[in-house]
Structures are given as C-alpha cells and as structure tokens.
Amino acid sequence: MPKSKKEELSDVLKELTDVGDVDGAAVITKDGLLVSSKLPRDVDAETFAAMSATMFGAAETAVLELKKGSVKRVISEAQDCKLVAADAGPSAVVVALVRAEANIGLVLVEIIKAANHTKEIMG
Amino acid sequence: MEVCKTSIPRLDEFLDGGLKTYSITLFWAYPGIENAPFAYQILMERLEEGDSCIYVTESKDSRTVEDEIKHYGWDISDYKENGKFIFVDAYSGLINAKSSEKFFVENAKSARSITETLEKALENTKNTHTLVVYDSISTLIDHCGENSLDELKIWKKSFEENNATGVFLFTEWPYDEKVLNKLRLMADAIIQLKAIEEKVILREYFTVSKVAWDGKVKRGVGVPFKIATPGGIRIYIPKILVTGPFNAGKSSFVHSASTRAVSVERVGTTIALDHGHVDYAGFSVDLFGTPGQERFDPILELLGGEALGVIVIVDSTDPDSAIRAKEMMEKAKAVGLPYVVVANKADLEGAVEPETLREKMELPKDIKIIPVTAEDLTKIKKDEPAKLKEGDVHKVLDALFGMVV
C-alpha cells in the first residue's frame, strides 16, 4: 500500500529529527499552515507555523528589494537554539529546531536533504 | 492684507494666507536642521507666480546655492537669465575670492555695505513684487557683529518702498539672550524648526511661534516634516496602520493609495505585511497593512507600534466580519488612535449601508465611515490586490490625515 503524503512527510521529519542536535522539525506551507510536525510537546505548533512563514516570507521580500536572487535559508540564532527555515519548493518550507552549540554546517546538509524530499512529495 | 503664498503645506493657513507683504519672516532653526530648503521652495513658488527674487548669500557660494536648489528638483537658470532672480554676493568678500555675480558686496564685514548693495539690487526689481531671501542672519551676526541687527530696521523700510518681502534664515547657535530677544522683536513672523525624539523616531517639526501681522500675536501647532529630494517640504507621518478582517481589502487599499507598495503575501493572502509609501496633498506617509487571518495575530502588536493613525477596512458585503476589526485594533494596541473606517466593496451585491456597519461595530457618531469601490470590477483578479477608485481613496486619506496633523 503506497504511503500517503502525510505519512511520507512524517518519515522525512523523523529522519531529520533523528540527527543529533536537531530537536524538532516541521513542514509548513508558505502561507503559514502546519502540514506535518515533530516539534517538542510544549510548542504551540500552529502559531509556530504561522510565524515561521511570516519570518521566511518577510526575508524573501527584504532580499528581493536588494535584487540579490532568491532566499535559500533563513537562520535565526537565539540564545538557546538556532531556527533554520529552508525553502522546500514553491508551496512549502521545512523548519528545524537546532541546538545552539551545533555545528551548523553538518546539520544543514541534513536539513537540505529533508527540504528536497519535501519538495518532491509536496510538488 | 496683501499676502504671498509660500506653498509649504499647512504653513499658509497658519500665517492667515501667506507672508504679509513688506514683512520679515524668520525661519529659526535649531542647530543641525536645514532651513534653506524652506527658502528655496518659497522662492520657486514666488518666481512661478511672477515675482522677482533677490538672494543675499553670505554663508555659501552662489553656485552652491544653485546646486542645492537643483538637488530639490528646481531650476533657477531661466529666471537668472531674464533678471528675475538676482544674487547679492556677500560671501566672496569674506573669503577674498572673486565674485561671479553682478551685485557683489565689496566690504563684506560691513553691514552698511551689505545694505547698500541690497538697495542697488532692489532698484532693479522694484517694478514687480520681490522676495528677498537672506542667507543667513547667523552669518551676519558672526561677521558683522551683534549691532548689525540694527540694519534690519533699514531693510524693512526699503521693503516698504520697493514692494519687497523678506524671508530670512537663522540658526540658533549659542548667541547672547539679548541678541536673540532683539531678533525676536524685529521679526514679524517666526517659524521655528526643531527636532524631537519621540520614543524611537526622530522627527523634525516646524512651528509658527510668532505671527504678528497687524499687531496680533499668535502661536501655532507643530507640523512634522520631511524634505523630499526631489519635491520639497512634505508633512511627514511615519506610520499609519491599515487593518481589518480577512479579505476586506487591506492590501488593495495599500497598493491603491501608495505610489509604491510591497506586500509579503502567499497564495493570495498577506502573511507578514503590506508596506506602501504615499505622497499626496503635501503629505509623505508610510502605510503598514496587516494580515487579516487570525493565525497572524501575534504580529499585530509589532505592526501597530508607533502608529499615528489607523485605517480600518471592512467588507460591506460581510458585515458580521466587522466585529473582528475591533479585536484586531485591540491586539495591535491601536485603540485610542485617530481612525477612519472604510466600507469597502460598497457597490457589490449584498453590500450593507455604512450606517448598518456603524451599528454592528458600535462606532461613535463622529467616526467617519467612507464607502469605497473598485475602479473596474472586470479587472479584478483573484488573489491579487484590486485597484480602488482614486477619488474614494483620496477621501479616506483626507479624512485621516486631517485627524492626525
């Protein structure tokens, strides 16, 4: 029985959150809706989805004003985490919650992999 | 009373119509604030109306003045050629340079010498009304001493005899208080230019601090301004919030009202904000449009911060959604700010009357509700901002800007 999109996305997120240093991840639509989530229990996933979309979309517009091409990733560095939002196709974004002390280069490889998978699934 | 209009937004109203002929109006700036652009805008207006202009330049080279005027988008070359615009060069003498102007003050450190050259220039233009710009009284005091202010009495008489009016520039460097008081008494009108730092935004204001036409002394209100290059003096409102329920037409309004607008939107809905710049009726305003969908409510407070007024957009065909507008104003912390309500889509089927919306939203009688419609219903595309009728949009801007300033 072929897997549903939902199950496929869930698998992608599981693979991503299995990576050490990735504490949570989600797939959101570009207009702020939550598609699939593997976020810590105490996070309000819907709010997180909407605000991540706002953050990503606003970054895209800011960069567009500079005429420097399209946005690949938005990384927000906070005291206790790094939030990475990666473009996953025309309608989706993969958002990952990364430990503050992580080696971002290595984790990014995994996040990009997940984003590319998501792009194939979501179309 | 004979007046000359200045064309500076709001200023002519505060001055009872404009500058009174033969008077001296002082543009009194605090250090760091440019007052010359006010003189440039007024002299361009007067030249276009057929007056002549004499520019006494004591603080800068005449070529610098011409370049600065060009910087604001204006050009005096034609007027210079046909003698309508004359420089009185009181600057070259100070630095021992050769002057390129016909009217040149040989002994630039003597106030009397300046008076004589000015009077010679006035002989040339007395057939028309002349605007005399003095740039600047600060340099007069610096180079010719405090007593040079006495010359102003002589100039005033000259103005009466030669059909001239004075616009003088002054910057309040640390002069003696009695010098400042003397100057305050001698000027017929004083327009102060100062800056105030309000929370985060630094704004420059002009205030009419003295208007003594016909012996009546009045004080005016402060008007925040910005100088557009090109363009000139504009009344500046840094942020007006445009909010309302989902799909009411906020993005459409921002795009229709602005000369240039940008939206962060996906799949036909705003997910961050709309940002547009309005240059209308002498106003320079930035509009900030919010998303309407509830999941974006967390950013309303951020978008509403430091807003000076609100335009609330409501869909006339969906009166039940109007109550959501109140909730949004509260979340944006915009309650208490001046606001107007736009009854959008007023011509579509199912649209209710503005008064019905007033009831639904429980709005006080004095709040304006302005019906707005699209310019061309056939050109409306799904998921794109619609172009709203210019006249309707202007009515909304007139109503709100009048409340804010």
Chai-1 contact restraints between the chains, C-beta under 6 A:
chainA,res_idxA,chainB,res_idxB,connection_type,confidence,min_distance_angstrom,max_distance_angstrom,comment,restraint_id
A,K30,B,R266,contact,1.0,0.0,6.0,A-B,restraint_1
A,D31,B,R266,contact,1.0,0.0,6.0,A-B,restraint_2
A,D31,B,V267,contact,1.0,0.0,6.0,A-B,restraint_3
A,D31,B,T269,contact,1.0,0.0,6.0,A-B,restraint_4
A,D31,B,I271,contact,1.0,0.0,6.0,A-B,restraint_5
A,G32,B,I271,contact,1.0,0.0,6.0,A-B,restraint_6
A,G32,B,R295,contact,1.0,0.0,6.0,A-B,restraint_7
A,A50,B,R295,contact,1.0,0.0,6.0,A-B,restraint_8
A,A50,B,F296,contact,1.0,0.0,6.0,A-B,restraint_9
A,A53,B,I271,contact,1.0,0.0,6.0,A-B,restraint_10
A,T54,B,I271,contact,1.0,0.0,6.0,A-B,restraint_11
A,T54,B,A272,contact,1.0,0.0,6.0,A-B,restraint_12
A,G57,B,V264,contact,1.0,0.0,6.0,A-B,restraint_13
A,G57,B,I271,contact,1.0,0.0,6.0,A-B,restraint_14
A,G57,B,A272,contact,1.0,0.0,6.0,A-B,restraint_15
A,A58,B,V264,contact,1.0,0.0,6.0,A-B,restraint_16
A,A58,B,A272,contact,1.0,0.0,6.0,A-B,restraint_17
A,T61,B,V264,contact,1.0,0.0,6.0,A-B,restraint_18
